[in-house]
Amino acid sequence: MEEIGADEARRAALAAQGFARRRPAAPGAAHVARVVERLGVVQIDSVNVLCRAHYLPFFSRLGPYPREVLDRAAGRGPRRLVEYWAHEASFVAPATHRLLRWRMARAAHDAWGSVRSVAVEQPELVEAVLAHVAEHGPLTARRLEAALAPGGQRPTEHWGWNWSAVKRALEHLFFAGLVSSAGRTQQFERCYDLTRRVLPPEVAAAPDPDPDEAVRGLVSIAARALGVASEPSLRDYFRLRPEQSRRAVAQLVEAGELVPVRVRGWDASQRRPVYRHVSARAPRVRARALLTPFDPLVWHRPRTEELFGVALRLEFYVPREQRVHGYCVLPFLLGDRIVARVDLKADRAVPGGVLRVPAAWAEPAAPPGTAQELAAELELMAGWLGLAAVEVADRGDLAAALSRAVRRSGHAGAPRST
């Protein structure tokens, strides 16, 4: 079996994710489309303290691109992006949406409890919701609730997922692939429409692929996007079941698309197989990027630790007093290493707006110049978000150096402690 070093594996992973390319001078629709093609799936998340999560992987790779390009790709026909449960709630290309029809067919078994139960307990409501969308779509859940259940009450026992019966019926239909999102409102609400009207006609009319063939296609997309990866990482990309992923990996190895390799230093005690995609290359990487925790490069935490030696943890839902690094923490990639992490917040309540840095932390092997490079990237992000200044608080072992670097650049706001 071929053996490669951990540095080579990390460079291959970064190159596969698009970080070995120089950022374009004027990124536009074609560049966004190439990122979608390279990644295969882009996770959506509602957290908006900085910026909606799906915008950030494109900024990480392209720099300050126009966000409306992404909105058009998902919100206007012919759509180049559609929503579905791929990794989590995600954007995928329409052709990839078709590869997930086997999952849609399993909605009665695989959808989570409240979404599954509404189809069993209130099938007439599900039919009424589908008929109303067919006649009046695209519609938000709020408009559907007003039409079909005026004066209805939402449950209040849970702080986050208090869905009405109409909303649960919509989500069942969404999971089953009968309705999709025709776009999002300014409040980030889905506008539901029939899937056949959302998809490009040629994709909507295409026959369902064989489930095994479809899963193999999904694992192939994951393998190209990851470069070098273990089977659990390939599986996690589209949240497949172990038996599905293992069978597809074996088939792709037999076909020569995946090459088993051993990575020195990766899980050596278990000798877990690792697979390199046949197209993977490991060039020198000179990246500089802030990464959302929902970026495909880092979303599978065991892989992130193998690649970068960094343990990342989402702290959105951790009580404030128990957070280690902050609320919205982005790792900072410099060259081919994660060298720092920063807690960020876009504050639009002040004139001009401020990109606030409540905390900044250096990784143990952060090189000299980290603060200067991070300051430059924060200034670039602030400009992209339409914020006039960067303000660094005094929390974290990198905060003082970062604050000085921002002040030297002339983009600093007034200093503030937290």
Secondary structure by P-SEA (a helix, b strand, c coil): cccccaaaaaaaaaaaacccccccccccaaaaaaaaaaacbbbbbcccccccccccccccccccccaaaaaaacccccccccccccccbbbbcaaaaaaaaaaaaaccccccaaaaaaaaacaaaaaaaaaaaaccccccaaaaaaacccccccccccccccccaaaaaaaaaaaaccbbbcccccccccccccccccccccccccccccaaaaaaaaaaaaaaaaccccaaaaaacccccaaaaaaaaaaaaaaccbbbbbccccccccccbbbbcccccccccbbbbbbccccccccaaaaaaaaccbbbbbcccccccccccccbbbbbbccccccbbbbbbbccccccccccccbbbbccccccaaaaaaaaaaaaaaaaacccbbbbcccccaaaaaaaaaaaaccccccccc
